[in-house]
Amino acid sequence: MTAEQIPEWDAELSAFTGSLGFLFNRPEPRVLFAQFNEGLLAELPKKNGWTLSERAVVAVVWIGVAGFSHVK
């Protein structure tokens, strides 16, 4: 890949993710979908859910079962 090809790839990737945007009702999942696809094409040492999430800067909050102890 050359430096001249990068803008073309970016435009094609944006068109691809945009064409599938109808699958998502909210804008947030659309953005994450695009970021995960970019991660799949990026040069990452490992391509798994963890590294793709880190690349997409996804903040995941884990709530323990104790947090739901008041729910009946």
LINJO-V655916 format. One record per residue. N is the residue number from 1. RES is the residue in one small letter. PSI is psi in whole degrees, 0 to 359 (none if undefined). OMEGA is omega in whole degrees, 0 to 359 (* if undefined). BURIAL is I if it has 16 or more other C-alpha atoms within 10 Angstrom, else O. Layout:
N;RES;PSI;OMEGA;BURIAL + N;RES;PSI;OMEGA;BURIAL
This chain:
1;m;139;179;O + 2;t;167;180;O + 3;a;331;179;O + 4;e;334;183;O + 5;q;340;185;O + 6;i;312;179;O + 7;p;326;179;O + 8;e;316;179;O + 9;w;319;180;O + 10;d;317;179;O + 11;a;319;180;O + 12;e;320;178;O + 13;l;319;178;I + 14;s;321;178;O + 15;a;319;179;O + 16;f;309;181;O + 17;t;326;177;I + 18;g;325;181;O + 19;s;339;179;O + 20;l;6;181;O + 21;g;335;180;I + 22;f;345;180;O + 23;l;344;185;O + 24;f;133;181;O + 25;n;334;184;O + 26;r;156;181;O + 27;p;331;183;O + 28;e;312;178;O + 29;p;328;177;O + 30;r;317;180;I + 31;v;315;179;I + 32;l;320;177;O + 33;f;314;179;I + 34;a;318;181;I + 35;q;321;178;I + 36;f;322;177;I + 37;n;321;175;I + 38;e;321;178;I + 39;g;323;178;I + 40;l;331;180;I + 41;l;349;182;O + 42;a;162;177;O + 43;e;86;178;O + 44;l;146;179;O + 45;p;323;176;O + 46;k;141;178;O + 47;k;91;176;O + 48;n;177;183;O + 49;g;324;182;O + 50;w;309;183;O + 51;t;325;177;I + 52;l;322;177;I + 53;s;318;178;I + 54;e;318;180;O + 55;r;323;180;I + 56;a;358;179;I + 57;v;54;178;O + 58;v;124;177;O + 59;a;117;180;O + 60;v;127;179;O + 61;v;123;178;O + 62;w;126;178;O + 63;i;123;180;O + 64;g;164;179;O + 65;v;328;179;O + 66;a;332;178;O + 67;g;340;180;O + 68;f;15;185;O + 69;s;336;180;O + 70;h;349;183;O + 71;v;130;180;O + 72;k;none;*;O
